[in-house]
Amino acid sequence: MKDLPGYSIRGSAERIAREYTRHDLMVIAVCCELENRCGLRRDAIAKLVPEIRRAMIGPRSVSDEARLVVVPDLVSVQYIDGPSSVLQGTVLPLEGIFRRVDQYLLGDQLDADDQRNLDLGPMAIPAGRRSNA
Protein backbone atom coordinates (compact mmCIF):
# COMPACT_ATOMS: atom_id res chain seq x y z
CA MET A 1 0.00 0.00 0.00
CA LYS A 2 2.87 2.36 0.71
CA ASP A 3 3.93 2.18 -2.95
CA LEU A 4 0.52 3.05 -4.47
CA PRO A 5 -0.34 6.71 -5.13
CA GLY A 6 -3.49 7.78 -3.34
CA TYR A 7 -3.20 5.00 -0.76
CA SER A 8 0.23 5.69 0.72
CA ILE A 9 -0.62 9.21 1.90
CA ARG A 10 -3.90 8.44 3.62
CA GLY A 11 -3.80 9.56 7.19
CA SER A 12 -4.23 7.10 9.98
CA ALA A 13 -4.68 7.39 13.69
CA GLU A 14 -3.82 5.01 16.46
CA ARG A 15 -6.53 2.37 17.07
CA ILE A 16 -8.59 3.61 14.13
CA ALA A 17 -8.68 1.40 11.08
CA ARG A 18 -8.33 2.94 7.63
CA GLU A 19 -11.50 2.80 5.56
CA TYR A 20 -11.56 1.66 1.96
CA THR A 21 -14.42 1.65 -0.53
CA ARG A 22 -15.36 -1.24 -2.81
CA HIS A 23 -13.70 0.72 -5.61
CA ASP A 24 -10.48 0.96 -3.58
CA LEU A 25 -10.57 -2.80 -3.00
CA MET A 26 -11.05 -3.44 -6.73
CA VAL A 27 -8.11 -1.17 -7.63
CA ILE A 28 -5.86 -2.83 -5.06
CA ALA A 29 -6.90 -6.31 -6.27
CA VAL A 30 -6.05 -5.31 -9.87
CA CYS A 31 -2.65 -4.01 -8.73
CA CYS A 32 -1.96 -7.29 -6.92
CA GLU A 33 -2.90 -9.28 -10.04
CA LEU A 34 -0.63 -7.13 -12.20
CA GLU A 35 2.26 -7.79 -9.85
CA ASN A 36 1.66 -11.46 -9.04
CA ARG A 37 0.20 -12.81 -12.27
CA CYS A 38 1.62 -10.50 -14.92
CA GLY A 39 5.00 -9.82 -13.32
CA LEU A 40 4.84 -6.01 -13.47
CA ARG A 41 7.14 -4.18 -11.08
CA ARG A 42 5.61 -2.08 -8.30
CA ASP A 43 7.05 1.17 -9.66
CA ALA A 44 5.39 0.47 -13.04
CA ILE A 45 2.10 -0.37 -11.31
CA ALA A 46 2.32 2.83 -9.21
CA LYS A 47 2.41 4.89 -12.41
CA LEU A 48 -0.71 3.07 -13.63
CA VAL A 49 -2.82 3.54 -10.45
CA PRO A 50 -4.57 6.77 -11.56
CA GLU A 51 -5.51 5.12 -14.87
CA ILE A 52 -6.66 1.93 -13.12
CA ARG A 53 -8.82 4.02 -10.75
CA ARG A 54 -10.37 5.84 -13.71
CA ALA A 55 -10.99 2.64 -15.67
CA MET A 56 -12.62 0.84 -12.72
CA ILE A 57 -14.98 3.66 -11.65
CA GLY A 58 -18.71 3.76 -12.21
CA PRO A 59 -21.56 1.33 -12.42
CA ARG A 60 -21.42 -1.10 -15.31
CA SER A 61 -23.57 -3.93 -16.57
CA VAL A 62 -22.59 -7.43 -15.47
CA SER A 63 -20.25 -8.97 -18.04
CA ASP A 64 -18.34 -12.25 -18.03
CA GLU A 65 -16.05 -10.74 -20.67
CA ALA A 66 -14.90 -7.73 -18.60
CA ARG A 67 -11.18 -7.15 -18.77
CA LEU A 68 -8.55 -4.47 -18.57
CA VAL A 69 -6.03 -3.79 -21.30
CA VAL A 70 -2.88 -2.43 -19.66
CA VAL A 71 -0.04 -0.81 -21.60
CA PRO A 72 2.63 0.22 -19.05
CA ASP A 73 4.85 2.01 -21.60
CA LEU A 74 1.99 4.35 -22.56
CA VAL A 75 0.57 4.52 -18.99
CA SER A 76 -2.74 3.38 -20.43
CA VAL A 77 -5.52 1.25 -18.92
CA GLN A 78 -8.74 0.55 -20.79
CA TYR A 79 -11.84 -1.28 -19.51
CA ILE A 80 -13.44 -3.55 -22.12
CA ASP A 81 -16.62 -5.55 -21.59
CA GLY A 82 -17.31 -7.00 -25.01
CA PRO A 83 -15.69 -8.19 -28.21
CA SER A 84 -12.56 -6.25 -29.08
CA SER A 85 -9.44 -6.58 -31.16
CA VAL A 86 -6.60 -5.66 -28.82
CA LEU A 87 -3.50 -4.64 -30.70
CA GLN A 88 -1.15 -3.94 -27.79
CA GLY A 89 -1.01 -4.50 -24.06
CA THR A 90 -1.54 -6.98 -21.29
CA VAL A 91 -5.10 -8.30 -21.06
CA LEU A 92 -6.27 -8.87 -17.50
CA PRO A 93 -9.59 -10.74 -17.12
CA LEU A 94 -11.68 -9.22 -14.31
CA GLU A 95 -14.16 -12.02 -13.63
CA GLY A 96 -11.96 -13.67 -10.97
CA ILE A 97 -11.18 -10.33 -9.34
CA PHE A 98 -14.88 -9.39 -9.22
CA ARG A 99 -15.72 -12.78 -7.71
CA ARG A 100 -13.02 -12.51 -5.02
CA VAL A 101 -14.04 -8.97 -4.05
CA ASP A 102 -17.72 -9.94 -3.91
CA GLN A 103 -16.89 -13.02 -1.83
CA TYR A 104 -14.84 -10.92 0.56
CA LEU A 105 -17.52 -8.24 0.96
CA LEU A 106 -20.64 -10.42 0.87
CA GLY A 107 -19.37 -13.69 2.33
CA ASP A 108 -22.15 -16.30 2.57
CA GLN A 109 -24.73 -13.88 1.14
CA LEU A 110 -23.09 -14.14 -2.28
CA ASP A 111 -24.36 -17.66 -2.94
CA ALA A 112 -27.73 -17.20 -1.19
CA ASP A 113 -29.08 -14.25 -3.18
CA ASP A 114 -28.23 -15.30 -6.74
CA GLN A 115 -28.94 -11.72 -7.88
CA ARG A 116 -28.66 -10.86 -11.58
CA ASN A 117 -28.40 -7.63 -13.56
CA LEU A 118 -31.87 -6.70 -14.86
CA ASP A 119 -30.81 -3.82 -17.15
CA LEU A 120 -33.94 -1.84 -16.32
CA GLY A 121 -32.34 1.56 -16.85
CA PRO A 122 -33.62 4.95 -15.66
CA MET A 123 -37.36 5.74 -15.66
CA ALA A 124 -39.28 8.99 -15.56
CA ILE A 125 -41.60 9.41 -12.56
CA PRO A 126 -44.62 11.68 -12.97
CA ALA A 127 -44.29 14.95 -11.00
CA GLY A 128 -47.61 14.62 -9.13
CA ARG A 129 -46.91 11.17 -7.74
CA ARG A 130 -45.58 10.86 -4.16
CA SER A 131 -44.39 7.84 -2.25
CA ASN A 132 -45.68 7.09 1.26
CA ALA A 133 -42.53 5.16 2.15
C-alpha positions as CSV (number, residue, x, y, z in Angstrom):
1,M,0.0,0.0,0.0
2,K,2.9,2.4,0.7
3,D,3.9,2.2,-3.0
4,L,0.5,3.1,-4.5
5,P,-0.3,6.7,-5.1
6,G,-3.5,7.8,-3.3
7,Y,-3.2,5.0,-0.8
8,S,0.2,5.7,0.7
9,I,-0.6,9.2,1.9
10,R,-3.9,8.4,3.6
11,G,-3.8,9.6,7.2
12,S,-4.2,7.1,10.0
13,A,-4.7,7.4,13.7
14,E,-3.8,5.0,16.5
15,R,-6.5,2.4,17.1
16,I,-8.6,3.6,14.1
17,A,-8.7,1.4,11.1
18,R,-8.3,2.9,7.6
19,E,-11.5,2.8,5.6
20,Y,-11.6,1.7,2.0
21,T,-14.4,1.7,-0.5
22,R,-15.4,-1.2,-2.8
23,H,-13.7,0.7,-5.6
24,D,-10.5,1.0,-3.6
25,L,-10.6,-2.8,-3.0
26,M,-11.0,-3.4,-6.7
27,V,-8.1,-1.2,-7.6
28,I,-5.9,-2.8,-5.1
29,A,-6.9,-6.3,-6.3
30,V,-6.1,-5.3,-9.9
31,C,-2.7,-4.0,-8.7
32,C,-2.0,-7.3,-6.9
33,E,-2.9,-9.3,-10.0
34,L,-0.6,-7.1,-12.2
35,E,2.3,-7.8,-9.8
36,N,1.7,-11.5,-9.0
37,R,0.2,-12.8,-12.3
38,C,1.6,-10.5,-14.9
39,G,5.0,-9.8,-13.3
40,L,4.8,-6.0,-13.5
41,R,7.1,-4.2,-11.1
42,R,5.6,-2.1,-8.3
43,D,7.1,1.2,-9.7
44,A,5.4,0.5,-13.0
45,I,2.1,-0.4,-11.3
46,A,2.3,2.8,-9.2
47,K,2.4,4.9,-12.4
48,L,-0.7,3.1,-13.6
49,V,-2.8,3.5,-10.4
50,P,-4.6,6.8,-11.6
51,E,-5.5,5.1,-14.9
52,I,-6.7,1.9,-13.1
53,R,-8.8,4.0,-10.7
54,R,-10.4,5.8,-13.7
55,A,-11.0,2.6,-15.7
56,M,-12.6,0.8,-12.7
57,I,-15.0,3.7,-11.7
58,G,-18.7,3.8,-12.2
59,P,-21.6,1.3,-12.4
60,R,-21.4,-1.1,-15.3
61,S,-23.6,-3.9,-16.6
62,V,-22.6,-7.4,-15.5
63,S,-20.3,-9.0,-18.0
64,D,-18.3,-12.2,-18.0
65,E,-16.0,-10.7,-20.7
66,A,-14.9,-7.7,-18.6
67,R,-11.2,-7.1,-18.8
68,L,-8.5,-4.5,-18.6
69,V,-6.0,-3.8,-21.3
70,V,-2.9,-2.4,-19.7
71,V,0.0,-0.8,-21.6
72,P,2.6,0.2,-19.1
73,D,4.8,2.0,-21.6
74,L,2.0,4.3,-22.6
75,V,0.6,4.5,-19.0
76,S,-2.7,3.4,-20.4
77,V,-5.5,1.3,-18.9
78,Q,-8.7,0.6,-20.8
79,Y,-11.8,-1.3,-19.5
80,I,-13.4,-3.5,-22.1
81,D,-16.6,-5.6,-21.6
82,G,-17.3,-7.0,-25.0
83,P,-15.7,-8.2,-28.2
84,S,-12.6,-6.3,-29.1
85,S,-9.4,-6.6,-31.2
86,V,-6.6,-5.7,-28.8
87,L,-3.5,-4.6,-30.7
88,Q,-1.2,-3.9,-27.8
89,G,-1.0,-4.5,-24.1
90,T,-1.5,-7.0,-21.3
91,V,-5.1,-8.3,-21.1
92,L,-6.3,-8.9,-17.5
93,P,-9.6,-10.7,-17.1
94,L,-11.7,-9.2,-14.3
95,E,-14.2,-12.0,-13.6
96,G,-12.0,-13.7,-11.0
97,I,-11.2,-10.3,-9.3
98,F,-14.9,-9.4,-9.2
99,R,-15.7,-12.8,-7.7
100,R,-13.0,-12.5,-5.0
101,V,-14.0,-9.0,-4.1
102,D,-17.7,-9.9,-3.9
103,Q,-16.9,-13.0,-1.8
104,Y,-14.8,-10.9,0.6
105,L,-17.5,-8.2,1.0
106,L,-20.6,-10.4,0.9
107,G,-19.4,-13.7,2.3
108,D,-22.1,-16.3,2.6
109,Q,-24.7,-13.9,1.1
110,L,-23.1,-14.1,-2.3
111,D,-24.4,-17.7,-2.9
112,A,-27.7,-17.2,-1.2
113,D,-29.1,-14.3,-3.2
114,D,-28.2,-15.3,-6.7
115,Q,-28.9,-11.7,-7.9
116,R,-28.7,-10.9,-11.6
117,N,-28.4,-7.6,-13.6
118,L,-31.9,-6.7,-14.9
119,D,-30.8,-3.8,-17.2
120,L,-33.9,-1.8,-16.3
121,G,-32.3,1.6,-16.9
122,P,-33.6,4.9,-15.7
123,M,-37.4,5.7,-15.7
124,A,-39.3,9.0,-15.6
125,I,-41.6,9.4,-12.6
126,P,-44.6,11.7,-13.0
127,A,-44.3,14.9,-11.0
128,G,-47.6,14.6,-9.1
129,R,-46.9,11.2,-7.7
130,R,-45.6,10.9,-4.2
131,S,-44.4,7.8,-2.2
132,N,-45.7,7.1,1.3
133,A,-42.5,5.2,2.1
